[in-house]
Amino acid sequence: MHQSGRKPKLLKDYAPPDYLIEEVELDVALDPKAARVAAKLRLRPNPKVATGGRPLVLDGESLTLQSLALNGKPLSPQDYELREASLSIAAIPAQPFTLEVVTLCDPDANTALSGLYRSRGTYCTQCEPEGFRRITYFIDRPDVLAVYTVRIEADRATTPVLLSNGNPIAHGDIPGTGRHFAIWHDPFPKPSYLFALVGGDLASVPDSFVTASGRKVALAIYVEPGKEDRCAWAMESLKRAMRWDEERFGREYDLDVFNIVAVSDFNMGAMENKGLNIFNDKLVLARPDTASDADYASIEGVIAHEYFHNWTGDRVTCRDWFQLCLKEGLTVFRDQEFTGDTRAGPVERIAAVRMLKTHQFPEDAGPLAHPVRPASYIEINNFYTATVYEKGAEVCRMLQTLLGREGFRKGLDLYFERHDGEAVTVEDFVEAMADISGRDLSQFMLWYTQSGTPELACSLDYDPHAKTARLAVSQVVPPTPGQTKKEPMLIPLKVGLIGSNGDELPLRLDGGGPLSDGLLEVTAREQVFEFRDIPSPPTASLLRGFSAPVRLTTSLDADQIEFLMMHDSDPFNRWQAAQTYAVNLLTAAARGGSLQLVRGKEAARLAHALGATASDASLLPAYRAEFLKLPSESDIARELARKVDTDAVH
C-alpha cells in the first residue's frame, strides 16, 4: 500500500466510459458565494460498451446539489446516491436521455484555484486535469467529448465582461435587474478539461487576423484595466503563430473569435482552453522599459504554445491522462519549431537541449524516473514533468528526423484527418507516421515506454590502406526504478566526417549508396558502420543537431574537439565541441583545485576558437553570442557527478 493510501491508476486498466455526453447546455449565474450552475446534459449509452443497466456515475467535488431530473422527471434522494466525490443514478434508460443538474459552488472559498474561483474580483476557471467536477456533476475524463452552449449571467457593474469557449451568439441585459448575460457556443466537441469561463471588469485590446482561406477572425486580449499598453507583443506573437501554423503545418484557425485573458492569479501559467486561452499575466504583458529580451522570448513562445494546442490537444485530444505527452510533447515540439523558424534556429536548438540536460536528464537518472508515457500514477498533477514535456518533444523531433520534414508533415496531416474530434493514444499518433512512411515503428515505441536516458558510445577507426572509416556504436539504457531490464532503442544518429582541410567528406556506406543526410539508425546494442572512399583520416562529428536525447561518449581527443570548434558545419555540434572543450578544461581545474589549467595553452586554444567564431560574419549574431557563453557551474557540477567541491567549481 502506498503511503498516501490511494491505489495507483494503471494504463493497462483503461476502460471506455459506460456513457457518452454529446451536448452540454450550461446556465451559470455568477455570485461570489453561491454561483448557480444549471447543466442540461444529453447522454447516451456508449455503443462500444455493454452497459447492461450499469449506473451512471458522475464526478463532483465541493458542490451543493439543488435538483436533479432525468428526462424531465425530478429525482428524489432515493433515486440516486450522493457521495463526497460522486453522484450515482442506478435506473438509467437504454436509449439516449437528458439529465438536468442544478448545483451551487462557492467561488470565493475555492482556494484550490481548480474549477470556478474568484480572485481580485474576477471569476475564472481552471479545469485541467480534473477541475470541471468542481463546477457541476459530470463524467470528468478526457475521452468524453461534447458540444457546449454556455449562458453566463452576472452583475453588470462588477462583472461587465462575460467570456466562454467558442463563438458569441447573444448578449443583453436582464430586465428589472442590474444583471446581464452572454451566450457562447462552441461547435467543436471537446473534453471537460478544456471548458473555460471568465467574468470580470477587464479591459480589452482588439485586433483581427485573416486566415489563409480568407476568413476574418476577431482577436482580443483581456487584461486588468491599466495594463493595455503591455499587450502589443503578445498580440504580434499570436498573429505570427497563427500564420506560421498555416504555412508550416496547414492548420488554419477554426472559430470566429480567439480570446486571451491575462490575470494575476492564474495558477497554471497558461491554459489552452478552446478559443479562450487563460494566462498568468506575466506571460502576456511586456513593455520595452520594464521587460528583458528573455521576457519577450518567453511570451512569444508560450503564446505560440497555447495557440498550437488548438489542433494538438483541442481538436485532437488525449484519450486518458497517461497520454499527456501526446498533446504536450507534440505541442512543445511545434513551439520549438516555430521559434527556430522565426528566430535563430541553432540558438533555439541549443536552448532546448540545455533545458533537457539541466532538467530532464537528472529526472531520468533519479528515483522518480518515468517513461514519456507513464504506465501508472497516483496523482496526475505530478506528471506535468520535463520528461513528459521536453523529452516528449524530443521523441516527436526524432520522428521528424527519421521521416524527414515532409514525411512528418504528411504523417501529421493523416493523424488529423483520421482523428479530428477524437480522443486518441500515442499508438494512434505513431501509427499515422508508420502508415504514411511505410515503416515499422514498433521499436521506436520504446521511447514512450522505457524510462532512462540511453548512453551511446562511439569510436572511429581509419584504415589508410582500404581508405575506410569504421564507426563502432554501442548503446546501453541504464536500469531505472521499476525497469531493470531494457531493450535496445531505435536511435537516429546524425553524423558527418570532416577532412583535414575542414571540408565535409561525402558519406558512402560500404555495401550501400550515398548517405546524403548523414543519418544512421542505431537499432542494436552494438553496431558497426563502415564508410568507404575516405582519402585521409577524418574527424567525426557525431549526434549532429542533437538528433536523439542520449548521453554521448566519444573517442575524440582534445585536438579533434578543437578542430570541430573551428570547422564543424553543423552549428549545434560546433557549439557542443566548444562546450565539451571548456567543460573538460574546467572540470580538470576543479578536480585539481588549481587555476593553472585555465590560464595555460589549453585555455589559449579555447580563446582562439571562440574568437574565430565571434568574428565570423557569416554566422548569425545570436549564435555567435551563444557560442561565447562558458558552461555554467551546474554543467561542471553535473560532469563531476560526485563529491562536488562547490568552491573549486566557482
Secondary structure, DSSP 8 states (H G I E B T S, - for coil): --TT----EEGGG----SEEEEEEEEEEE--SS-EEEEEEEEEEE-TTS--TT--EEEE--S-EEEEEEETTEE--GGGEEE-SSEEEES---SS-EEEEEEEEE-TTT-TT--EEEEETTEEEEE-TTTTGGGTS-B--STT--EEEEEEEEEETTT--EEEESSEEEEEEE-TTSSEEEEEEEEEEEE-GGG--EEEES-EEEEEEEE-TTS-EEEEEEEE-TT-GGG-HHHHHHHHHHHHHHHHHH-----SSEEEEEEETT-TTSEE--TTEEEEEGGGT---TTT--HHHHHHHHHHHHHHHHTTTBTTTEEESSGGGHHHHHHHHHHHHHHHHHHHS-HHHHHHHHHHHIIIIIHHHHHSTT---SS-SEES-GGGG-SHIIIIIHHHHHHHHHHHHHHHHHHHHHHHHHHHHTTEEE-HHHHHHHHHHHHT---TTTTHHHH--S--EEEEEEEEETTTTEEEEEEEEE---BTTB-S-----EEEEEEEE-TTS-B---BBTTS-B-TT-EEEE-SSEEEEEE----S--EEEESGGG-SS-EEEE---HHHHHHHHHH-SSHHHHHHHHHHHHHHHHHHHHHHT-SGGGTSHHHHHHHHHHHHHHT-TTS-HHHHHHHT----HHHHHHHH-SS--HHHH-
